[in-house]
Amino acid sequence: QGDPKPLEHEDCEGDAHQNHTAKSEEDPTPQSKAIILSVDDDVVSQHVVQGALSDAYEVITAMDGQEALDILQGRGPQLDAVLIDVMMPEMSGLEVCEFIRKKLDISAVNLPILLLSASAHHDSVLVGFDAGCNDYMSKPFDKRVLRARVGSLVKIKRQACKQDLPRSFQTPPQQDVRDLGNFSAANEGLRRRALHE
């Protein structure tokens, strides 16, 4: 397949989304409507996230880790932040986060990640940051706090676009993204910690 082709971030200055202008006085969101990927297998939780963010952001959803990686393969450079639930079947949120950081080699600046979990235990939070997240929130959460934290992550991404930081990142060939077996097996200990905290 050869080297993966860099995917250019088309809307660092908001050009790709000029018609999606929404800004709340309480949110530190940029003028153009940022794109947030919400990854959670629970439909109710997805509705809660959309209810909290959809007026200020374009929210797209994935119901599991594989779907999230498929979306990332196609729209990754357009995403401003990713929200990932820790406890999901097949591939936990921690594994998705680690896969993005280590396998796809996407930095915390190029794609900020917020992990969401029912556990607020200090060990769970530390494991989340070890997996590569930018921030961590426990459920249930205050919608205003979620909006503020997402706004901060979006500012990180947009600020990177304004500075002399890379405006693109590479994703591996499609078959590498789909081949999760070996990676998940190697991180079974991390998976168990995520599911049993």
C-alpha positions in Angstrom: 0.0 0.0 0.0 3.0 2.3 0.5 3.2 5.2 2.9 -0.2 6.7 4.0 -1.1 9.9 2.4 -1.4 12.9 4.8 -4.9 14.1 5.2 -5.0 17.9 5.1 -7.1 19.8 7.6 -9.3 21.9 5.3 -11.0 24.1 7.9 -8.3 25.4 10.2 -9.5 28.9 9.4 -13.1 27.9 9.2 -13.3 28.0 5.4 -15.1 24.6 5.1 -17.8 25.6 7.5 -18.5 29.3 6.9 -22.2 28.7 6.8 -22.3 27.0 10.2 -21.8 30.0 12.5 -23.0 29.5 16.0 -21.5 31.0 19.1 -22.8 31.2 22.7 -21.7 33.9 25.0 -20.9 31.2 27.7 -18.8 29.0 25.4 -15.3 29.7 24.2 -16.1 28.3 20.7 -14.6 29.6 17.5 -16.8 31.5 15.0 -17.1 28.5 12.7 -19.1 25.6 13.9 -16.6 23.0 15.2 -17.1 19.3 14.5 -17.2 16.9 17.5 -17.2 13.1 17.3 -19.1 11.5 20.2 -18.3 7.8 20.7 -20.7 5.9 23.0 -22.6 2.6 22.7 -25.5 4.0 24.9 -28.2 5.8 22.9 -29.4 7.8 25.9 -25.9 9.1 26.6 -25.6 10.1 22.9 -28.8 12.1 23.2 -27.5 13.8 26.3 -24.3 14.8 24.6 -26.2 16.1 21.5 -28.6 18.0 23.7 -25.7 19.7 25.4 -23.6 20.5 22.4 -25.7 20.5 19.2 -26.6 24.2 19.3 -23.0 25.2 19.3 -21.3 22.3 17.5 -21.8 19.9 14.7 -22.0 16.6 16.5 -21.5 13.3 14.7 -21.9 10.0 16.5 -20.3 6.5 16.6 -21.8 3.6 18.5 -18.6 1.7 19.1 -14.8 1.9 18.7 -14.6 0.4 15.2 -17.2 2.9 13.8 -15.2 5.7 15.4 -12.1 4.6 13.7 -13.9 4.3 10.4 -15.2 7.9 10.8 -11.7 9.0 11.7 -10.3 7.4 8.6 -12.7 9.5 6.4 -13.2 12.7 8.3 -10.4 12.7 10.8 -8.7 16.0 9.7 -12.0 17.8 9.9 -12.7 16.8 13.5 -12.0 19.3 16.3 -12.4 17.0 19.2 -13.5 13.5 20.2 -15.6 12.4 23.2 -15.2 8.7 24.0 -17.0 6.7 26.6 -14.6 4.4 28.5 -16.9 1.4 29.0 -17.9 0.1 25.5 -18.1 -3.5 24.2 -15.4 -5.1 22.0 -13.1 -2.1 22.2 -13.1 0.0 25.3 -12.7 3.8 25.2 -9.2 3.5 26.6 -8.2 1.2 23.8 -9.7 3.6 21.2 -7.8 6.5 22.7 -4.6 4.5 22.8 -5.1 3.3 19.2 -5.6 6.9 18.1 -2.4 8.1 19.9 -0.1 5.2 19.3 -1.3 3.2 16.2 -2.5 6.2 14.2 0.1 8.5 15.8 -2.3 11.5 16.1 -1.2 13.9 18.7 -3.2 15.5 21.5 -2.9 18.8 19.7 -4.1 17.6 16.3 -7.1 15.7 17.8 -8.0 16.5 21.4 -9.8 13.6 23.2 -12.2 13.8 26.2 -12.9 10.5 28.0 -16.2 10.0 29.7 -16.7 7.4 32.4 -19.0 6.4 35.2 -16.0 6.0 37.4 -14.4 9.0 39.1 -11.8 7.0 41.0 -8.3 8.5 40.8 -6.9 5.4 39.4 -9.4 5.4 36.5 -8.6 9.0 35.7 -4.8 8.3 35.7 -5.3 5.3 33.4 -7.3 7.6 31.1 -4.5 10.1 30.9 -2.0 7.3 30.4 -4.1 6.2 27.4 -3.6 9.7 25.9 -6.7 11.7 26.6 -6.6 15.5 27.0 -9.3 15.6 29.6 -11.5 13.2 31.7 -15.1 13.6 33.0 -17.2 11.4 35.2 -20.8 10.6 34.5 -23.4 12.0 35.1 -21.9 15.4 34.1 -23.2 18.9 34.2 -24.0 20.0 30.7 -22.4 23.4 31.2 -19.2 21.9 32.4 -19.2 19.6 29.4 -19.7 22.6 27.1 -16.9 24.5 28.8 -14.4 21.5 28.5 -15.3 20.8 24.9 -14.8 24.5 24.2 -11.3 24.4 25.7 -10.4 21.4 23.6 -11.7 23.1 20.4 -9.5 26.1 21.3 -6.5 23.8 21.5 -7.2 22.4 18.0 -7.9 25.8 16.4 -4.9 27.4 18.1 -2.7 24.7 16.6 -4.1 25.6 13.2 -3.1 29.3 13.7 0.4 28.5 14.7 3.3 26.8 12.9 2.2 23.3 14.0 1.4 20.5 11.4 -2.0 21.0 9.8 -2.2 17.4 8.7 -1.8 13.9 10.2 -1.4 10.5 8.7 -3.7 7.5 9.0 -2.5 4.0 8.0 -4.1 2.1 5.1 -7.7 1.0 5.7 -6.7 -2.6 6.5 -4.5 -1.5 9.4 -7.3 0.5 11.0 -9.6 -2.5 10.8 -7.0 -5.0 12.1 -7.6 -4.4 15.9 -7.1 -7.9 17.1 -3.4 -7.8 17.9 -3.5 -4.3 19.4 -6.4 -5.1 21.6 -4.9 -8.4 22.8 -1.6 -6.7 23.7 -3.6 -4.2 25.8 -5.9 -6.7 27.6 -4.6 -5.6 31.0 -5.5 -2.0 30.2 -8.9 -3.2 29.0 -9.6 -5.1 32.2 -8.7 -2.0 34.3 -11.1 0.1 32.3 -14.0 -2.3 32.7 -13.6 -3.2 36.3 -12.7 0.1 38.0 
